[in-house]
Amino acid sequence: MWWKEAVVYQIYPRSFYDSNGDGIGDLAGIIEKLDYLNGKKDSLGIDAIWLSPINPSPMIDFGYDISDYKDIDSIFGNLEVFKKLIKESKKRNIKILMDLVVNHTSDQHPWFIESRSSLENPKRDYYIWVDPVNGKPPNNWLGAFGGNAWEFDTETHQYYYHGFTVEQPDLNWRNKDVQKEIQDVIKFWLDLGVDGFRLDVVNYYFKDEKLRSNPIDLLKGLRPYDVQIHKYDRDRKETHSILKKFRKILDSYNGNRVSIGEVFIEPPGNPKLANSYLGENDELHMAFNFAFLYSSWNAFSFRDEIIAWEKALDQNGWPNYTLSNHDQIRHISRYKKGKETVPRAKLAALLLLSLRGTPFLYYGEEIGMEDQPLPKEKIQDPLGKKYWPIFSGRDRTRLPMCWDGSKYAGFSEVEPWLPLNRNYKEVNVENSLEDKNSLFYTYKNLLEIRRESKTLKKGDIEILKSNKEILAYLRTYKSERILVLINFTNSDQDCNLKKLDTKKLEIIFDTHNKFIKEKISDFYLYPNQGIIGKVI
């Protein structure tokens, strides 16, 4: 099960590297940068790439509105370039995961064009169409991007449901033909050599058959959508039968293909809900844990979430951890605090790469790329356009990768589709590679340590009782024990590991390179210091 030992690197293709000078990243650009990721002595050392959507799309939601499931958008290349990406990645022992966006399609997808053409069209039932109720929508469901989730079609005089933008109609997963169509899509990409899928909003697939209105809790949020308790427009039990069918397809390919589901839920998250989509090892292989991503910067918050996640998993379940993605503020920005920002980023890397589970990294986090709010005229994200200035959208976390300090940061020869980070001349790959103390080498060194350690890749985990400001855990595999200590504060801390039956460590990794082995009968850490050591 390679995915249990892998480190996955998420690439937002529009923003990684532009090979043809149009200001937009593409597949050929990713191919050019594969050696940066793995295959060479000075590579970062990741094992798999997760690609955000690259299918044909009108780009209303930048690829999450797909108009053809079995092709590549010309912005990114074509199927031949994609096949080359698969081939070149395998030469470097890199797996390729695709985004599977099948809760909804674009309204430009041929299925929807046919579906809305008439009430009698064979594909009418591919989507969720309903008659008006007293001249109004059938319930109170709202779109995640704002407004009513029901759009009235003046030609056929019915409403269709869209959980996101009006241009993203939801598929009707109760339709057997829809199920077969998507199963064929999965097989198409697996046959091309894809190693698995990240399933977008997997807990949104089914909606309440009776179309009952959601309850309201006015204290729950600010937007009308946020104050709804989403009881009837997501997390329906019928989803599990679909995931079982997906799993059978994946397992039929030598049992080495993987599925990771985005079981989205607002803060504070819900590990138990995410775990429920793993089934009895017969649904998803992994589910994203948003509770961990929502954690505050302190030992007890992360400690609680790790314990909750481990408790929620059954004996067959496998955890995964991430701190950033294409929808969330980058963690280096979330946890930014003056001179502590980079030390904190190094601790975050240590945390992600030493826990039990599969780590997911987000492009640019290894060099310390931060978020940057954009002025209104530069915003392209439909969510940002809708809620500016209260919310500037997700563009801020999708800025172009900073490769060097040249005019367009080495990303393109022309102005990129989104602005560059203001500090790109200082924070870029070229500078990071020249500085052995950079954040990049923290990631690279930790990846090397993890790759060589069976204990870190597959060992058990035990959260240790310690100073409340210190996160301490023990990784164990057979007779080997590895201790991880992380000081989340800006002050010296005694670890208070009184129950650990040793006073000595063989240091494997130290963020500060100045570990004090012991102080009286306990371990001792400097401000913002983290260590990994073999227990002797």
Residue pairs with C-beta under 8 A, 6 or more apart in sequence:
1 256
2 47
2 95
2 256
3 48
3 95
3 196
3 258
3 285
3 286
3 358
4 318
4 358
4 457
4 458
5 47
5 358
5 457
5 458
6 47
6 48
6 95
6 358
7 45
7 46
7 47
7 48
7 353
7 358
7 359
7 361
7 447
7 450
8 46
8 47
8 48
8 49
8 50
8 97
8 358
8 359
8 360
8 361
9 37
9 44
9 46
9 48
9 49
9 50
9 360
9 361
9 362
9 363
10 49
10 50
10 52
10 325
10 326
10 360
10 361
10 362
10 363
11 30
11 49
11 50
11 51
11 52
11 363
12 25
12 52
12 326
12 363
12 398
13 25
13 26
13 27
13 30
13 51
13 52
13 54
13 76
14 24
14 25
14 52
14 62
14 63
14 75
14 398
14 417
15 25
15 363
15 398
15 399
15 400
15 401
15 411
15 416
15 417
15 418
16 25
16 29
16 30
16 33
16 363
16 401
17 25
17 26
17 29
17 30
17 32
17 33
17 401
17 403
17 411
18 24
18 25
18 26
18 29
18 411
18 412
18 413
18 414
18 416
19 26
19 28
19 29
19 31
19 32
20 26
20 28
21 412
21 413
21 414
22 75
22 412
22 414
23 412
23 414
23 415
23 416
23 417
24 75
24 412
24 416
24 417
25 76
25 400
25 401
25 411
26 75
26 76
26 77
26 81
27 54
27 72
27 76
27 77
27 81
27 82
27 84
27 85
28 77
28 81
30 49
30 51
30 85
31 81
31 84
31 85
31 88
34 88
34 89
34 92
34 94
35 43
35 92
36 43
36 44
36 429
37 43
37 44
37 45
37 46
37 49
37 92
37 94
38 44
38 45
38 46
38 47
38 92
38 93
38 94
39 91
39 92
39 93
39 94
42 433
43 92
43 444
44 366
44 440
44 443
44 444
44 447
45 444
45 447
45 448
45 451
46 94
46 361
46 447
47 93
47 94
47 95
48 94
48 95
48 96
48 97
48 195
49 89
49 94
49 95
49 96
49 97
50 97
50 98
50 99
50 198
50 260
50 360
51 96
51 97
51 98
51 99
52 63
52 99
52 326
53 62
53 63
53 64
53 66
53 98
53 99
53 101
54 63
54 72
54 73
54 76
54 82
54 98
54 99
55 63
55 66
55 67
55 68
55 69
55 71
55 72
55 73
55 101
56 66
56 67
56 68
56 71
56 72
56 73
56 74
57 63
57 64
57 65
57 66
57 67
57 73
57 106
58 65
58 67
58 106
58 108
58 167
59 65
59 73
59 75
60 106
60 165
60 167
60 168
60 382
61 164
61 165
61 167
61 168
61 382
62 380
62 381
63 73
63 99
63 101
64 99
64 101
64 164
64 168
64 200
65 104
65 105
65 106
65 107
65 108
65 165
65 167
65 168
66 101
66 105
66 106
66 109
67 105
67 106
67 108
67 109
67 110
68 109
68 110
69 102
69 182
69 185
69 188
70 185
70 188
71 78
71 79
72 78
72 79
72 81
72 82
79 192
82 192
83 192
83 193
85 96
86 96
86 192
86 193
86 194
89 95
89 96
90 193
95 195
95 196
96 193
96 194
96 195
97 194
97 195
97 196
97 197
97 198
97 258
97 260
98 189
98 194
98 196
98 197
98 198
99 197
99 198
99 200
100 185
100 186
100 197
100 198
100 199
100 200
101 200
102 171
102 182
102 185
102 199
102 200
102 205
103 163
103 170
103 171
103 200
103 201
103 202
103 204
103 205
104 162
104 163
104 164
104 168
104 169
104 170
104 171
105 111
105 112
105 168
105 169
105 171
106 112
106 167
106 168
107 113
107 116
107 166
107 167
107 168
107 169
108 167
111 123
111 126
111 127
111 181
112 126
112 127
112 169
114 121
114 122
114 123
114 126
115 121
115 123
115 124
115 125
115 126
115 127
115 129
115 169
116 127
116 153
116 155
116 156
116 160
118 124
118 156
119 156
119 158
125 172
125 175
125 177
126 171
126 172
126 175
126 177
126 178
126 181
127 160
127 161
127 169
127 170
127 171
127 172
128 160
128 161
128 169
128 170
128 171
128 172
128 207
129 156
129 158
129 159
129 160
130 138
130 150
130 158
130 159
130 161
130 211
131 138
131 157
131 158
131 159
132 138
132 152
132 157
132 158
132 159
137 148
137 149
137 150
137 152
137 159
138 150
138 159
138 211
139 211
139 212
139 213
139 214
139 232
140 213
140 214
140 216
140 228
141 148
141 149
141 150
141 161
141 163
141 207
141 213
141 214
141 228
141 232
141 233
142 148
142 149
142 224
142 225
142 228
143 149
143 162
143 163
143 164
143 165
143 166
143 225
144 163
144 164
144 225
145 164
145 165
145 382
145 383
145 386
146 223
146 225
146 383
146 386
146 387
147 166
149 161
149 162
149 163
149 233
150 159
150 160
150 161
150 162
151 159
151 160
151 162
151 166
151 169
152 158
152 159
153 159
153 160
160 169
161 169
161 170
161 207
162 168
162 169
162 170
163 170
163 201
163 204
163 233
165 382
170 204
170 207
171 178
171 182
171 205
172 178
173 179
173 205
173 206
173 238
173 239
173 242
174 206
174 209
174 238
179 242
179 245
183 245
183 246
183 249
186 197
186 246
186 249
186 250
187 249
189 197
190 249
190 250
190 253
190 257
194 257
195 256
195 257
195 258
196 250
196 257
196 258
196 259
196 260
196 285
197 258
197 259
197 260
198 259
198 260
198 261
198 262
199 246
199 259
199 260
199 261
199 262
199 284
200 262
201 234
201 262
201 264
202 239
202 243
202 261
202 262
202 263
202 277
202 284
202 287
203 234
203 235
203 239
203 261
203 263
203 264
203 265
203 273
203 277
204 233
204 234
204 264
205 236
205 238
205 239
205 242
206 236
206 237
206 238
206 239
206 242
207 232
207 233
207 234
207 236
208 231
208 232
208 233
208 236
211 232
212 232
213 232
214 228
214 229
214 230
214 231
214 232
214 233
215 228
215 229
215 231
216 227
216 228
216 229
217 227
217 228
217 229
218 227
219 227
220 226
220 227
220 228
220 229
221 227
221 266
223 387
226 266
235 273
239 277
240 277
240 279
240 283
243 259
243 261
243 277
243 279
243 283
243 284
244 279
244 282
244 283
246 259
246 283
247 259
247 279
247 282
247 283
247 284
247 285
250 257
250 258
250 259
250 285
251 257
258 285
258 286
259 284
259 285
259 286
260 284
260 285
260 286
260 287
260 288
260 320
261 274
261 277
261 284
261 286
261 287
261 288
262 287
262 288
263 273
263 274
263 277
263 287
263 288
263 290
264 290
265 273
265 274
265 290
267 290
267 294
268 291
268 294
269 289
269 290
269 291
269 292
269 293
269 294
269 305
270 290
270 291
271 289
271 291
271 305
271 308
271 309
271 311
271 312
272 312
274 287
274 288
274 289
274 290
274 291
274 312
275 287
275 312
275 313
275 314
275 317
277 283
277 284
277 287
278 284
278 285
278 286
278 287
278 313
278 314
278 316
278 317
280 314
280 316
281 316
281 317
285 318
286 318
286 319
286 320
286 358
287 320
288 320
288 322
288 360
289 305
289 309
289 319
289 320
289 321
289 322
291 305
291 308
291 309
292 302
292 305
292 306
292 309
292 321
292 322
292 323
293 322
293 323
293 324
293 325
293 328
293 331
295 301
295 302
295 305
297 334
297 335
297 337
297 344
297 488
298 469
298 488
299 468
299 469
299 470
299 471
299 486
299 488
300 468
302 351
302 471
302 488
303 463
303 471
306 355
306 461
306 463
306 473
307 463
309 319
310 319
310 356
310 461
313 319
318 357
318 358
319 355
319 356
319 357
319 358
320 357
320 358
320 359
320 360
321 351
321 352
321 355
321 357
321 358
321 359
321 360
322 352
322 359
322 360
322 361
322 362
323 331
323 348
323 352
323 362
323 365
324 330
324 331
324 332
324 361
324 362
324 365
324 397
325 360
325 362
325 397
326 362
326 394
326 397
326 398
327 394
327 397
328 397
329 371
329 396
329 397
330 362
330 364
330 365
330 369
330 370
330 371
330 397
331 345
331 348
331 365
332 341
332 344
332 345
332 348
332 365
332 368
332 369
332 370
333 370
333 371
335 341
335 344
335 345
335 348
336 344
336 370
337 344
340 490
340 528
341 368
342 368
342 439
343 511
343 527
343 528
344 528
345 365
345 368
345 439
345 442
346 439
346 442
346 511
346 528
346 530
347 486
347 487
347 488
347 511
347 528
347 530
349 366
349 439
349 442
349 443
349 446
350 442
350 446
350 484
350 486
350 509
350 511
350 530
350 532
351 471
351 486
351 530
352 359
352 361
353 359
353 443
353 446
353 447
353 449
353 450
353 456
354 446
354 450
354 456
354 475
354 482
354 484
354 532
355 461
355 473
356 459
356 460
356 461
356 475
361 443
363 401
364 401
364 402
366 432
366 439
366 440
366 443
366 444
367 402
367 427
367 428
367 429
367 432
367 438
367 439
367 440
368 427
368 432
368 438
368 439
369 399
369 401
369 402
369 421
369 427
370 421
370 423
370 427
371 396
371 397
371 399
372 396
372 399
372 419
372 421
372 422
373 392
373 396
374 384
374 392
374 393
374 395
374 396
374 418
374 419
376 388
376 389
378 395
378 418
378 419
379 385
379 388
379 392
379 393
379 395
380 393
380 395
380 417
380 418
381 393
381 394
381 395
381 398
382 393
383 391
383 393
383 394
384 391
384 392
384 393
384 394
384 395
385 393
387 393
395 418
398 418
399 418
399 419
399 420
399 421
400 408
400 409
400 411
400 412
400 416
400 417
400 418
400 420
401 409
401 411
401 429
402 409
402 410
402 411
402 420
402 421
402 424
402 427
402 428
402 429
403 409
403 410
403 411
403 428
403 429
403 430
404 410
404 428
404 429
404 430
404 431
405 424
405 425
405 426
405 428
405 430
405 431
408 414
408 415
408 416
408 420
409 416
409 420
409 421
409 424
409 428
410 428
410 429
410 430
411 420
421 427
429 440
431 438
432 438
432 439
432 440
432 441
433 440
435 441
442 511
445 509
446 509
449 456
449 508
449 509
449 532
450 456
450 457
451 457
453 482
453 508
454 477
454 480
455 475
455 476
455 477
455 480
455 481
455 482
456 475
456 482
458 477
459 475
459 476
459 477
459 480
459 482
460 475
460 476
460 477
461 473
461 474
461 475
461 476
462 473
462 474
462 476
463 472
463 473
464 472
464 473
464 474
464 497
464 499
464 500
465 472
465 496
465 497
465 499
466 472
466 485
466 495
466 496
466 497
467 493
467 494
467 495
467 496
469 487
469 488
469 489
469 493
470 485
470 486
470 487
470 488
470 493
470 495
470 496
470 525
471 484
471 485
471 486
471 488
472 483
472 484
472 485
472 486
472 495
472 497
473 483
473 484
474 481
474 482
474 483
474 484
474 500
474 535
475 481
475 482
475 483
475 484
476 482
480 534
481 534
481 535
482 508
482 532
482 533
482 534
482 535
483 500
483 505
483 531
483 532
483 533
483 534
483 535
484 530
484 531
484 532
485 495
485 523
485 525
485 530
485 531
485 533
486 530
487 493
487 525
487 526
487 527
487 528
487 529
487 530
488 528
489 527
489 528
490 527
490 528
491 527
492 524
492 525
492 526
492 527
493 524
493 525
494 519
494 522
494 523
494 524
495 522
495 523
495 524
495 525
496 522
497 522
497 523
498 521
498 522
500 535
502 535
502 536
503 518
503 521
504 517
504 518
504 535
504 536
505 515
505 517
505 523
505 531
505 533
505 534
505 535
505 536
506 533
506 534
506 536
507 515
507 531
507 532
507 533
508 532
508 533
508 534
509 531
509 532
510 529
510 530
510 531
510 532
511 528
511 529
511 530
511 531
512 526
512 529
514 526
515 529
515 531
515 533
516 524
516 526
517 523
518 524
525 531
